[in-house]
């Protein structure tokens, strides 16, 4: 045992996530999913902005008061697309309810650390970034920008509450993917990045049971912005023509896992805004098109699916969630 109590490696820390039925309220029968993260890749944490009134009393040279009045809880989750957690993270950032507001779903996140187990309620995904580098080293990374309503102590958490037994240790990899542009297979894409911003608005401050400081009363997702950046060899005039003639491009990525799992992401309608080119004489000419996803005739700008069954083929993507191992969404 170490001479100083409480010393621990970061490997002992774990998180789990469960969808909420009501914003900021833990589901009475939560369905927990343990989510491994990459390196020091879980940064969701409370901060307490301090307020000092600008008055003519109470000390001017040295502050005499700093008021802690609210929690701000935000931070990124950086992970790899392990097959059993990929759909959850895509749903967090992309799935909207069927009501008039078409809002995101909220989640409870439990974070176990040996010295300060804690819980985050009302957690929403304000952004998602899928960065595919093709390097073979953590090459497909998912970064989910999280924002929660509050952070509270959760001393009842124990290591046994977390299990990664059902998660395959090999994630989806770039080398296992087939990319298509305008339905044609392309083999010269060196890297690509899909970015989702949910344009969150939050407020107002108010009290909440069990929380000392004020918390936000709502977090509402606004218009979704989805962009795609590609780095590839410059072998045709496709993207330049799309810019000159205001043509739309489609993009599809299909990852096939060694165990047969399949991940598909489709962007059926993309508007090309720019395409930088690198024409260094001593290097192969490359291009970097930048695109914005638009809703297609069916009203969807992103379609995705994860199939955990060891099949060699996959049913066509739809936009209706099914109670099977294949679930899709927009």
C-alpha positions in Angstrom: 0.0 0.0 0.0 1.3 3.5 -0.7 2.2 5.7 2.2 -0.3 8.4 1.2 -3.9 7.3 1.2 -6.1 7.9 -1.8 -3.3 7.5 -4.4 -4.7 5.8 -7.5 -4.1 5.4 -11.2 -6.5 6.9 -13.7 -7.2 3.4 -15.0 -9.4 2.9 -11.9 -11.8 5.6 -13.2 -14.9 4.5 -15.1 -18.0 6.1 -16.6 -21.4 4.8 -17.4 -24.3 6.5 -19.3 -28.1 6.0 -19.2 -30.8 7.9 -21.1 -33.2 10.0 -19.0 -37.0 10.0 -19.4 -37.2 13.6 -18.1 -34.5 16.2 -18.2 -32.2 16.2 -15.2 -34.0 13.2 -13.5 -32.3 9.8 -13.2 -34.4 7.1 -14.9 -36.1 5.0 -12.2 -35.0 1.9 -14.1 -31.8 3.0 -15.7 -30.2 1.0 -18.5 -26.5 1.6 -18.0 -23.8 1.4 -20.6 -20.2 1.5 -19.5 -18.2 3.7 -21.9 -14.4 3.3 -22.1 -12.5 6.5 -23.0 -9.2 7.2 -24.6 -6.3 8.3 -22.4 -7.4 11.2 -20.2 -10.5 11.6 -22.4 -13.2 12.4 -19.9 -13.3 16.0 -19.0 -16.9 16.6 -18.0 -16.6 18.4 -14.7 -18.3 21.2 -12.7 -16.8 24.7 -12.3 -18.0 27.5 -10.1 -17.7 31.0 -11.7 -17.2 33.6 -8.9 -18.9 37.0 -8.9 -17.6 40.0 -7.1 -19.9 43.0 -7.0 -18.4 46.3 -8.2 -19.2 48.5 -5.2 -17.8 51.3 -3.2 -17.4 49.3 0.0 -16.0 46.0 1.2 -12.5 46.6 0.0 -11.1 47.8 -3.3 -7.5 46.8 -3.4 -8.2 43.3 -2.0 -11.5 41.6 -2.7 -13.5 40.9 0.4 -16.1 38.7 -1.3 -16.4 36.3 -4.2 -19.9 34.8 -4.6 -20.3 31.3 -5.8 -23.7 31.3 -7.4 -23.9 28.6 -10.1 -22.6 25.4 -11.5 -21.2 25.2 -15.0 -20.8 21.6 -16.1 -19.1 21.0 -19.4 -16.3 18.9 -21.0 -15.4 16.5 -23.8 -15.6 12.7 -23.9 -12.9 11.3 -26.3 -13.2 7.7 -27.2 -12.8 5.2 -30.0 -15.7 3.6 -31.9 -15.9 0.3 -30.0 -18.8 -1.5 -31.7 -21.0 -1.8 -28.6 -20.8 1.9 -27.6 -20.8 3.6 -31.0 -24.6 3.7 -31.5 -25.1 5.3 -28.1 -22.7 8.1 -28.8 -24.2 8.8 -32.3 -27.7 8.8 -30.8 -26.6 11.3 -28.1 -25.5 13.8 -30.7 -27.9 13.1 -33.5 -31.1 11.6 -32.3 -34.0 14.0 -31.8 -37.4 13.4 -30.3 -40.5 13.3 -32.5 -42.2 16.2 -30.8 -42.5 19.7 -32.2 -39.3 20.9 -30.6 -37.2 18.0 -32.0 -35.0 18.3 -29.0 -32.0 16.1 -28.0 -32.4 13.4 -25.4 -30.7 13.9 -22.0 -28.6 11.4 -20.1 -27.3 10.6 -16.7 -23.5 10.0 -16.4 -21.9 8.3 -13.4 -18.2 8.8 -13.0 -16.4 6.6 -10.5 -13.1 7.8 -9.0 -11.8 6.2 -5.8 -11.8 9.5 -4.0 -14.8 11.3 -5.4 -17.5 9.3 -7.1 -19.9 11.7 -8.8 -23.0 11.9 -11.0 -24.0 14.2 -13.8 -27.7 14.8 -14.6 -29.3 16.4 -17.5 -26.3 15.7 -19.8 -26.7 16.5 -23.5 -24.3 16.3 -26.4 -23.8 19.8 -27.8 -21.3 18.6 -30.4 -19.8 15.5 -32.0 -16.6 15.2 -34.0 -15.6 12.0 -35.8 -12.0 12.3 -36.9 -10.6 9.6 -39.2 -6.9 9.9 -39.8 -6.0 6.6 -41.4 -2.8 6.4 -39.4 -3.6 3.1 -37.7 -3.0 4.7 -34.2 -6.3 5.7 -32.6 -7.2 6.6 -36.1 -11.0 6.9 -35.7 -11.7 9.1 -32.7 -15.1 10.3 -31.5 -15.2 13.5 -29.5 -18.5 14.3 -27.8 -18.9 17.8 -26.4 -21.0 17.3 -23.2 -22.9 19.8 -21.1 -24.8 18.8 -18.0 -27.3 20.5 -15.7 -25.5 19.6 -12.4 -22.7 17.5 -10.8 -23.4 15.8 -7.4 -21.6 13.4 -5.1 -22.5 9.8 -5.7 -20.7 7.9 -2.9 -22.7 4.8 -3.5 -20.8 4.0 -6.7 -18.4 1.0 -6.5 -16.2 -0.5 -9.2 -18.6 -3.4 -9.6 -21.2 -1.0 -11.1 -19.1 -0.9 -14.2 -18.4 -3.7 -16.7 -16.7 -3.7 -20.1 -17.1 -7.5 -20.4 -19.4 -7.1 -23.4 -17.3 -4.6 -25.3 -15.0 -5.8 -28.1 -11.5 -4.4 -27.5 -10.9 -3.7 -31.2 -12.7 -0.6 -32.5 -13.8 0.1 -36.0 -10.7 1.1 -38.0 -10.2 3.2 -41.2 -8.5 0.3 -43.0 -11.7 -1.7 -42.6 -13.8 1.0 -44.2 -15.1 1.5 -47.7 -15.8 5.2 -48.7 -18.0 6.3 -51.5 -18.5 9.7 -53.1 -21.5 10.0 -55.4 -22.0 6.2 -54.9 -18.6 5.4 -56.4 -15.9 3.8 -54.3 -12.9 6.1 -53.6 -9.6 4.8 -52.3 -7.5 8.0 -52.2 -9.1 9.6 -49.1 -6.3 10.0 -46.5 -8.4 11.5 -43.7 -11.9 12.9 -43.1 -13.7 14.7 -40.3 -17.5 14.8 -39.7 -18.5 17.6 -37.3 -21.9 18.1 -35.7 -23.0 21.2 -33.8 -26.4 21.2 -32.1 -26.5 25.0 -31.3 -27.5 24.6 -27.7 -29.2 27.3 -25.7 -29.6 27.1 -22.0 -31.2 29.0 -19.0 -32.4 30.4 -16.7 -30.7 29.8 -13.4 -32.7 28.3 -10.6 -32.5 26.0 -7.6 -32.5 22.2 -7.7 -33.0 19.7 -4.9 -29.7 18.3 -3.6 -27.6 21.0 -5.4 -26.2 23.8 -3.4 -25.6 26.3 -6.3 -28.0 27.3 -9.0 -28.3 25.2 -12.1 -29.7 25.9 -15.6 -33.4 25.1 -16.0 -33.2 23.9 -19.6 -30.9 23.1 -22.4 -32.5 23.2 -25.8 -30.9 22.1 -29.1 -31.3 24.5 -32.0 -30.6 24.1 -35.7 -28.1 21.3 -36.4 -25.0 22.1 -38.5 -23.2 19.1 -40.0 -19.9 19.6 -41.9 -17.6 17.2 -43.7 -13.9 17.9 -44.4 -11.9 15.5 -46.6 -8.2 15.3 -47.4 -7.5 13.3 -50.6 -5.4 13.1 -53.7 -6.3 15.6 -56.4 -7.2 13.2 -59.2 -10.3 14.8 -60.8 -12.3 18.0 -61.1 -15.3 16.6 -59.2 -15.2 19.0 -56.2 -14.2 22.0 -58.3 -17.1 21.5 -60.7 -19.4 21.1 -57.7 -18.3 24.6 -56.5 -18.5 26.2 -60.0 -21.9 24.7 -60.8 -23.5 24.5 -57.4 -23.7 20.7 -57.6 -24.4 18.5 -54.6 -22.2 15.6 -53.5 -23.1 12.4 -51.5 -20.7 10.6 -49.1 -20.9 7.2 -47.5 -18.6 5.4 -45.1 -19.1 1.7 -44.3 -16.9 0.1 -41.6 -16.8 -3.7 -41.4 -15.3 -5.0 -38.1 -13.3 -8.3 -38.0 -16.1 -9.8 -36.0 -18.7 -8.9 -38.6 -20.1 -5.7 -37.0 -21.0 -3.0 -39.4 -21.0 0.8 -39.0 -22.5 3.0 -41.8 -22.7 6.7 -42.0 -24.3 8.5 -45.0 -24.5 12.1 -45.9 -26.9 12.1 -48.9 -26.7 15.7 -49.8 -23.6 17.9 -49.4 -22.9 21.4 -50.7 -19.3 22.1 -51.4 -18.1 25.4 -50.1 -14.4 25.3 -50.9 -11.6 22.9 -51.9 -8.0 23.9 -51.1 -5.3 22.4 -53.2 -1.7 21.5 -52.3 0.5 21.6 -55.5 3.9 21.5 -53.9 6.2 20.4 -56.8 8.0 17.7 -54.7 4.8 16.2 -53.5 1.7 14.4 -54.8 -1.0 17.0 -55.5 -3.8 16.9 -52.9 -7.1 18.6 -52.3 -9.2 19.3 -49.2 -12.9 19.9 -50.0 -15.1 21.4 -47.3 -18.8 20.6 -47.3 -22.0 21.3 -45.5 -24.7 18.6 -45.1 -28.2 19.5 -46.2 -31.5 17.7 -45.8 -32.3 15.5 -48.8 -35.7 14.8 -50.3 -36.6 12.6 -47.3 -35.7 15.3 -44.9 -32.4 13.8 -43.5 -28.9 15.2 -43.6 -27.3 12.3 -41.7 -28.3 8.7 -41.8 -26.4 6.1 -39.6 -26.6 2.5 -38.5 -24.8 0.0 -36.4 -25.2 -3.7 -36.9 -23.8 -5.9 -34.1 -24.9 -9.1 -35.7 -22.1 -11.1 -37.4 -23.6 -10.7 -40.8 -21.9 -10.2 -44.2 -24.6 -8.0 -45.5 -26.7 -5.3 -44.0 -30.3 -4.2 -44.7 -30.5 -0.7 -46.4 -30.4 2.2 -44.0 -33.7 3.6 -42.9 -34.7 6.3 -40.5 -36.8 4.2 -38.2 -35.4 2.7 -35.1 -35.9 -1.0 -34.7 -35.8 -3.1 -31.6 -33.0 -5.3 -33.0 -29.2 -5.2 -33.1 -29.5 -2.9 -36.1 -30.6 0.6 -35.1 -30.6 3.6 -37.3 -31.3 7.3 -36.9 -31.0 10.7 -38.5 
